[in-house]
Amino acid sequence: MYIVPKPIEIKVLENYKIWLKFEDGEEKTFDMEKYIHKKFYHKLKDRKYFENVKVVENTIQWKDGEDVAPENLYYDSVKFEQKPL
């Protein structure tokens, strides 16, 4: 069984993407685009609602309980690449 690092910081980016910093120091971007079309996540289409995401225990969560499995959050994210200045 794999131990999945916990997210410790979060920032909402454009186009339903989320920047995450994990306890192992990794900085990654998670794309919620494919999720928002599913019934469980339909409220996330509202940008204001989407922006109110928080780190809760070992994952991220919105007000009405929408969340992402910790292993998906970590392993389906891509390494964060900063834009050149």
N, CA, C and O atoms as a MOPAC input file, in Angstrom:
PM7 MOZYME 1SCF
protein

 N      0.83600 1    -1.17900 1     0.00000 1
 C      0.00000 1     0.00000 1     0.00000 1
 C      0.88600 1     1.24900 1     0.00000 1
 O      1.87000 1     1.32400 1     0.73500 1
 N      0.52400 1     2.21800 1    -0.82800 1
 C      1.28000 1     3.44700 1    -0.93900 1
 C      0.75600 1     4.49000 1     0.04500 1
 O     -0.44500 1     4.59000 1     0.29500 1
 N      1.67500 1     5.24900 1     0.58500 1
 C      1.28700 1     6.37700 1     1.42600 1
 C      1.26900 1     7.60200 1     0.53000 1
 O      2.26700 1     7.93000 1    -0.11200 1
 N      0.13800 1     8.27100 1     0.49000 1
 C     -0.02400 1     9.43600 1    -0.36500 1
 C      0.26800 1    10.69200 1     0.44700 1
 O     -0.34600 1    10.90200 1     1.49300 1
 N      1.19700 1    11.53400 1    -0.01700 1
 C      1.47800 1    12.77900 1     0.70600 1
 C      0.23200 1    13.66500 1     0.80200 1
 O     -0.57900 1    13.72400 1    -0.12200 1
 N      0.10100 1    14.33900 1     1.92300 1
 C     -1.04600 1    15.21600 1     2.14500 1
 C     -0.79100 1    16.59200 1     1.54100 1
 O      0.33800 1    17.08300 1     1.55500 1
 N     -1.85100 1    17.21600 1     1.00700 1
 C     -1.69500 1    18.60500 1     0.56500 1
 C     -1.61400 1    19.50800 1     1.80600 1
 O     -2.29100 1    19.27400 1     2.80700 1
 N     -0.76500 1    20.54900 1     1.71200 1
 C     -0.63800 1    21.47300 1     2.84000 1
 C     -0.96600 1    22.91300 1     2.44200 1
 O     -1.23700 1    23.75000 1     3.30300 1
 N     -0.94200 1    23.20000 1     1.14600 1
 C     -1.31100 1    24.52600 1     0.64700 1
 C     -2.09300 1    24.35400 1    -0.64200 1
 O     -1.93900 1    23.36100 1    -1.35400 1
 N     -2.94100 1    25.34500 1    -0.93400 1
 C     -3.77700 1    25.27100 1    -2.13000 1
 C     -4.03200 1    26.67600 1    -2.65800 1
 O     -4.20000 1    27.61700 1    -1.88300 1
 N     -4.06100 1    26.81000 1    -3.97900 1
 C     -4.44600 1    28.06000 1    -4.63000 1
 C     -5.23500 1    27.70700 1    -5.88000 1
 O     -4.87900 1    26.78400 1    -6.61300 1
 N     -6.30000 1    28.44200 1    -6.11300 1
 C     -7.11200 1    28.22500 1    -7.30800 1
 C     -6.48000 1    28.98200 1    -8.47200 1
 O     -6.12700 1    30.15500 1    -8.35100 1
 N     -6.34500 1    28.29300 1    -9.59200 1
 C     -5.79800 1    28.88800 1   -10.81100 1
 C     -6.91200 1    29.05600 1   -11.83300 1
 O     -8.07700 1    28.79500 1   -11.53000 1
 N     -6.57000 1    29.48500 1   -13.02700 1
 C     -7.55100 1    29.62800 1   -14.10100 1
 C     -7.95000 1    28.26600 1   -14.65600 1
 O     -7.27500 1    27.26000 1   -14.43800 1
 N     -9.06800 1    28.26300 1   -15.38000 1
 C     -9.52800 1    27.07900 1   -16.12000 1
 C     -9.70300 1    25.82800 1   -15.26100 1
 O     -9.34100 1    24.72700 1   -15.67600 1
 N    -10.25600 1    26.00300 1   -14.07300 1
 C    -10.54900 1    24.88800 1   -13.16500 1
 C     -9.31200 1    24.08700 1   -12.76200 1
 O     -9.37900 1    22.87800 1   -12.53800 1
 N     -8.20000 1    24.78000 1   -12.67900 1
 C     -6.97200 1    24.13700 1   -12.21500 1
 C     -6.68000 1    24.60300 1   -10.79200 1
 O     -7.05200 1    25.70300 1   -10.38200 1
 N     -6.00600 1    23.73100 1   -10.06100 1
 C     -5.67000 1    24.01500 1    -8.66700 1
 C     -4.19300 1    23.72900 1    -8.45900 1
 O     -3.69600 1    22.66200 1    -8.81900 1
 N     -3.49200 1    24.70600 1    -7.86600 1
 C     -2.10100 1    24.51200 1    -7.47400 1
 C     -2.09400 1    23.92700 1    -6.07200 1
 O     -2.83000 1    24.37500 1    -5.19200 1
 N     -1.25100 1    22.91900 1    -5.87700 1
 C     -1.15100 1    22.26900 1    -4.57500 1
 C      0.30600 1    22.10400 1    -4.17500 1
 O      1.16300 1    21.79000 1    -5.00100 1
 N      0.56700 1    22.31900 1    -2.90300 1
 C      1.86700 1    21.96500 1    -2.34100 1
 C      1.60500 1    20.83800 1    -1.36900 1
 O      0.72400 1    20.92900 1    -0.51300 1
 N      2.37900 1    19.76900 1    -1.50900 1
 C      2.20800 1    18.58400 1    -0.67100 1
 C      3.28400 1    18.53500 1     0.40800 1
 O      4.31600 1    19.19900 1     0.31000 1
 N      3.02300 1    17.74000 1     1.43000 1
 C      3.93800 1    17.64600 1     2.56400 1
 C      5.32600 1    17.12700 1     2.17800 1
 O      6.28000 1    17.31000 1     2.93500 1
 N      5.45400 1    16.48600 1     1.02100 1
 C      6.76400 1    16.01500 1     0.56400 1
 C      7.52100 1    17.09400 1    -0.21000 1
 O      8.60500 1    16.83800 1    -0.73500 1
 N      6.95000 1    18.30600 1    -0.28100 1
 C      7.59600 1    19.41800 1    -0.96500 1
 C      7.20100 1    19.56800 1    -2.43000 1
 O      7.51600 1    20.57900 1    -3.05600 1
 N      6.51800 1    18.57400 1    -2.97600 1
 C      6.08500 1    18.63500 1    -4.37500 1
 C      5.07400 1    19.75900 1    -4.57400 1
 O      4.19400 1    19.96800 1    -3.73900 1
 N      5.20600 1    20.47500 1    -5.67500 1
 C      4.21500 1    21.46400 1    -6.08700 1
 C      3.62300 1    20.95300 1    -7.38500 1
 O      4.34500 1    20.70200 1    -8.35000 1
 N      2.30700 1    20.80000 1    -7.40800 1
 C      1.64000 1    20.19800 1    -8.56000 1
 C      0.39500 1    20.98700 1    -8.93400 1
 O     -0.11700 1    21.79500 1    -8.15900 1
 N     -0.07100 1    20.72600 1   -10.14200 1
 C     -1.31300 1    21.31600 1   -10.63200 1
 C     -2.30100 1    20.19200 1   -10.89700 1
 O     -1.98400 1    19.21200 1   -11.57000 1
 N     -3.50300 1    20.35000 1   -10.35500 1
 C     -4.56500 1    19.36800 1   -10.56900 1
 C     -5.65400 1    20.02000 1   -11.40800 1
 O     -6.11600 1    21.11600 1   -11.09200 1
 N     -6.05800 1    19.35300 1   -12.46700 1
 C     -7.07400 1    19.86800 1   -13.38500 1
 C     -8.43200 1    19.26600 1   -13.05100 1
 O     -8.63700 1    18.05800 1   -13.17600 1
 N     -9.35400 1    20.11800 1   -12.62700 1
 C    -10.70600 1    19.67300 1   -12.26900 1
 C    -11.66100 1    19.67900 1   -13.45900 1
 O    -12.82600 1    19.31400 1   -13.30500 1
 N    -11.20400 1    20.08100 1   -14.62700 1
 C    -12.06900 1    20.21200 1   -15.80900 1
 C    -12.89100 1    18.95200 1   -16.08400 1
 O    -14.09100 1    19.04800 1   -16.33900 1
 N    -12.27800 1    17.79500 1   -16.03600 1
 C    -13.01000 1    16.56200 1   -16.34800 1
 C    -14.02400 1    16.18600 1   -15.25400 1
 O    -14.95100 1    15.41600 1   -15.50600 1
 N    -13.84800 1    16.72000 1   -14.06400 1
 C    -14.74900 1    16.41300 1   -12.95300 1
 C    -16.01900 1    17.25200 1   -12.95700 1
 O    -17.09000 1    16.75600 1   -12.60600 1
 N    -15.91000 1    18.52100 1   -13.35000 1
 C    -17.04700 1    19.44600 1   -13.19400 1
 C    -18.25100 1    19.07700 1   -14.04500 1
 O    -19.34100 1    19.60800 1   -13.83300 1
 N    -18.07400 1    18.18400 1   -14.99600 1
 C    -19.18700 1    17.76900 1   -15.84000 1
 C    -19.95800 1    16.59000 1   -15.23800 1
 O    -20.98700 1    16.17600 1   -15.77200 1
 N    -19.46300 1    16.06400 1   -14.14700 1
 C    -20.14600 1    14.96200 1   -13.46000 1
 C    -21.14900 1    15.54800 1   -12.46500 1
 O    -20.92100 1    16.61300 1   -11.89200 1
 N    -22.24000 1    14.85300 1   -12.27200 1
 C    -23.32500 1    15.35700 1   -11.42800 1
 C    -22.85400 1    15.74600 1   -10.01800 1
 O    -23.25600 1    16.78600 1    -9.49500 1
 N    -22.01800 1    14.92600 1    -9.41700 1
 C    -21.54900 1    15.18900 1    -8.05100 1
 C    -20.83200 1    16.52900 1    -7.93400 1
 O    -20.86500 1    17.15600 1    -6.87600 1
 N    -20.18600 1    16.97300 1    -9.00900 1
 C    -19.37700 1    18.18500 1    -8.99000 1
 C    -20.03400 1    19.37000 1    -9.69800 1
 O    -19.36300 1    20.37500 1    -9.93100 1
 N    -21.30400 1    19.29100 1   -10.04400 1
 C    -21.93800 1    20.32000 1   -10.87100 1
 C    -21.85300 1    21.72600 1   -10.27600 1
 O    -21.80800 1    22.69800 1   -11.03100 1
 N    -21.83100 1    21.86500 1    -8.96700 1
 C    -21.75200 1    23.19100 1    -8.33600 1
 C    -20.41200 1    23.87200 1    -8.59300 1
 O    -20.30400 1    25.09400 1    -8.49700 1
 N    -19.39500 1    23.08100 1    -8.91900 1
 C    -18.06800 1    23.64500 1    -9.13400 1
 C    -17.98900 1    24.48900 1   -10.39700 1
 O    -17.02100 1    25.22700 1   -10.58400 1
 N    -18.98700 1    24.39400 1   -11.26400 1
 C    -19.01000 1    25.23400 1   -12.46400 1
 C    -19.12900 1    26.70700 1   -12.09600 1
 O    -18.69600 1    27.57800 1   -12.85100 1
 N    -19.72000 1    26.98500 1   -10.93100 1
 C    -19.82200 1    28.35100 1   -10.42300 1
 C    -18.43900 1    28.74400 1    -9.88900 1
 O    -17.96400 1    28.18500 1    -8.90100 1
 N    -17.81500 1    29.69300 1   -10.54300 1
 C    -16.43200 1    30.07200 1   -10.21300 1
 C    -16.27600 1    30.48500 1    -8.74500 1
 O    -15.29500 1    30.11900 1    -8.09700 1
 N    -17.22600 1    31.23300 1    -8.23200 1
 C    -17.15300 1    31.68200 1    -6.83500 1
 C    -17.17800 1    30.47200 1    -5.88600 1
 O    -16.42100 1    30.42300 1    -4.91700 1
 N    -18.04400 1    29.50900 1    -6.17200 1
 C    -18.11800 1    28.29000 1    -5.36900 1
 C    -16.81300 1    27.50200 1    -5.50100 1
 O    -16.27100 1    27.01200 1    -4.51000 1
 N    -16.31700 1    27.38800 1    -6.72600 1
 C    -15.08300 1    26.64800 1    -6.99900 1
 C    -13.90500 1    27.21400 1    -6.20200 1
 O    -13.06900 1    26.46300 1    -5.69800 1
 N    -13.84800 1    28.51900 1    -6.09600 1
 C    -12.72800 1    29.17600 1    -5.42400 1
 C    -12.71300 1    28.94500 1    -3.91400 1
 O    -11.70200 1    29.22000 1    -3.26700 1
 N    -13.78700 1    28.45500 1    -3.34800 1
 C    -13.85300 1    28.22700 1    -1.90100 1
 C    -13.46600 1    26.80900 1    -1.50600 1
 O    -14.09400 1    26.20100 1    -0.64000 1
 N    -12.45600 1    26.30500 1    -2.13100 1
 C    -11.93600 1    24.97100 1    -1.82100 1
 C    -10.92600 1    25.09300 1    -0.67700 1
 O    -10.23000 1    26.10000 1    -0.55000 1
 N    -10.86200 1    24.06200 1     0.13700 1
 C     -9.95300 1    24.05700 1     1.28400 1
 C     -9.26800 1    22.69600 1     1.39900 1
 O     -9.77400 1    21.68200 1     0.91900 1
 N     -8.11700 1    22.70400 1     2.04200 1
 C     -7.45900 1    21.44500 1     2.40000 1
 C     -8.17100 1    20.91000 1     3.62900 1
 O     -8.30800 1    21.60800 1     4.63400 1
 N     -8.62400 1    19.66600 1     3.54100 1
 C     -9.28200 1    19.00100 1     4.66500 1
 C     -8.64100 1    17.62300 1     4.82100 1
 O     -8.74600 1    16.76400 1     3.94500 1
 N     -7.98500 1    17.44100 1     5.94700 1
 C     -7.26900 1    16.19900 1     6.24900 1
 C     -6.27800 1    15.85900 1     5.14500 1
 O     -5.26600 1    16.54600 1     5.00800 1
 N     -6.53700 1    14.81500 1     4.34600 1
 C     -5.55700 1    14.38600 1     3.34900 1
 C     -5.99000 1    14.67600 1     1.91000 1
 O     -5.47000 1    14.07400 1     0.96900 1
 N     -6.95300 1    15.61000 1     1.74000 1
 C     -7.41500 1    15.94000 1     0.39800 1
 C     -7.90900 1    17.38700 1     0.36100 1
 O     -7.60900 1    18.17400 1     1.25900 1
 N     -8.66500 1    17.73300 1    -0.67800 1
 C     -9.29000 1    19.04700 1    -0.77900 1
 C    -10.79900 1    18.86200 1    -0.78100 1
 O    -11.30700 1    17.80700 1    -1.16200 1
 N    -11.51500 1    19.90400 1    -0.35100 1
 C    -12.96300 1    19.75000 1    -0.22800 1
 C    -13.65000 1    21.11000 1    -0.37700 1
 O    -13.10700 1    22.15700 1    -0.02400 1
 N    -14.87000 1    21.04000 1    -0.91500 1
 C    -15.72200 1    22.21700 1    -1.04300 1
 C    -16.82700 1    22.16000 1     0.01100 1
 O    -17.01000 1    21.15000 1     0.69100 1
 N    -17.54700 1    23.25500 1     0.12700 1
 C    -18.55000 1    23.45300 1     1.17900 1
 C    -19.54900 1    22.30800 1     1.32800 1
 O    -19.83400 1    21.87700 1     2.44500 1
 N    -20.08200 1    21.81500 1     0.20900 1
 C    -21.11300 1    20.77800 1     0.28500 1
 C    -20.56300 1    19.35500 1     0.20700 1
 O    -21.30100 1    18.41400 1    -0.08500 1
 N    -19.26300 1    19.20400 1     0.47000 1
 C    -18.68300 1    17.86900 1     0.57200 1
 C    -18.01200 1    17.32900 1    -0.67400 1
 O    -17.47400 1    16.22200 1    -0.64600 1
 N    -18.02800 1    18.07800 1    -1.76900 1
 C    -17.32900 1    17.60700 1    -2.95900 1
 C    -15.83700 1    17.51900 1    -2.62800 1
 O    -15.25500 1    18.44700 1    -2.06600 1
 N    -15.24200 1    16.39800 1    -2.98400 1
 C    -13.82300 1    16.20900 1    -2.72600 1
 C    -13.21300 1    15.33600 1    -3.81400 1
 O    -13.90100 1    14.89600 1    -4.73500 1
 N    -11.92500 1    15.09600 1    -3.69300 1
 C    -11.19900 1    14.27100 1    -4.65800 1
 C    -10.43000 1    13.22700 1    -3.85200 1
 O     -9.83800 1    13.55100 1    -2.82300 1
 N    -10.43800 1    11.99300 1    -4.30900 1
 C     -9.69100 1    10.93800 1    -3.61900 1
 C     -8.21900 1    11.34800 1    -3.51900 1
 O     -7.63700 1    11.79700 1    -4.50700 1
 N     -7.61500 1    11.19900 1    -2.34500 1
 C     -6.22700 1    11.64500 1    -2.15300 1
 C     -5.25100 1    11.07900 1    -3.18500 1
 O     -4.35400 1    11.78800 1    -3.64100 1
 N     -5.42000 1     9.81600 1    -3.55200 1
 C     -4.49700 1     9.22400 1    -4.52900 1
 C     -4.67700 1     9.85000 1    -5.91400 1
 O     -3.70200 1    10.01900 1    -6.64600 1
 N     -5.90900 1    10.19400 1    -6.27800 1
 C     -6.13400 1    10.88500 1    -7.55500 1
 C     -5.54100 1    12.28500 1    -7.51000 1
 O     -4.91000 1    12.73700 1    -8.46500 1
 N     -5.74800 1    12.95400 1    -6.40700 1
 C     -5.25000 1    14.31300 1    -6.24600 1
 C     -3.73300 1    14.35900 1    -6.42800 1
 O     -3.21700 1    15.26900 1    -7.07800 1
 N     -3.02700 1    13.40500 1    -5.87100 1
 C     -1.56600 1    13.39700 1    -5.95000 1
 C     -1.05500 1    12.82000 1    -7.27400 1
 O     -0.23600 1    13.44500 1    -7.94800 1
 N     -1.53200 1    11.64400 1    -7.64200 1
 C     -0.96500 1    10.96600 1    -8.80200 1
 C     -1.49900 1    11.46700 1   -10.14800 1
 O     -0.84600 1    11.27400 1   -11.17400 1
 N     -2.65900 1    12.09800 1   -10.16200 1
 C     -3.19100 1    12.64600 1   -11.41500 1
 C     -2.81500 1    14.11300 1   -11.61400 1
 O     -3.21200 1    14.73000 1   -12.60200 1
 N     -2.05800 1    14.66100 1   -10.68700 1
 C     -1.56000 1    16.02700 1   -10.82600 1
 C     -0.27600 1    16.00000 1   -11.63700 1
 O      0.39900 1    14.97700 1   -11.74800 1
 N      0.04000 1    17.17000 1   -12.20300 1
 C      1.29300 1    17.29200 1   -12.95300 1
 C      2.19400 1    18.27800 1   -12.22100 1
 O      1.72500 1    19.16700 1   -11.50900 1
 N      3.47900 1    18.10400 1   -12.41000 1
 C      4.43800 1    18.98700 1   -11.76000 1
 C      4.13800 1    20.43100 1   -12.14400 1
 O      3.93400 1    20.74200 1   -13.31700 1
 N      4.11400 1    21.30200 1   -11.15400 1
 C      3.82100 1    22.71400 1   -11.37800 1
 C      4.99100 1    23.37100 1   -12.08000 1
 O      6.12900 1    23.29100 1   -11.61900 1
 N      4.70900 1    24.01400 1   -13.18700 1
 C      5.72100 1    24.74400 1   -13.93100 1
 C      5.38400 1    26.22500 1   -13.86500 1
 O      4.33200 1    26.65900 1   -14.33500 1
 N      6.28900 1    26.99000 1   -13.27600 1
 C      6.06100 1    28.42200 1   -13.20000 1
 C      6.23600 1    29.04500 1   -14.57100 1
 O      7.06600 1    28.61500 1   -15.37200 1
 N      5.43200 1    30.07000 1   -14.82100 1
 C      5.55800 1    30.79800 1   -16.08100 1
 C      6.84700 1    31.62100 1   -16.04100 1
 O      7.20600 1    32.17600 1   -15.00300 1
 N      7.54000 1    31.69500 1   -17.18100 1
 C      8.73200 1    32.54100 1   -17.22400 1
 C      8.36000 1    34.01000 1   -17.01800 1
 O      7.29000 1    34.44700 1   -17.44100 1
 N      9.23900 1    34.76700 1   -16.37300 1
 C      8.98100 1    36.19800 1   -16.12400 1
 C      9.13000 1    37.01500 1   -17.39000 1
 O      8.94800 1    38.23300 1   -17.36400 1

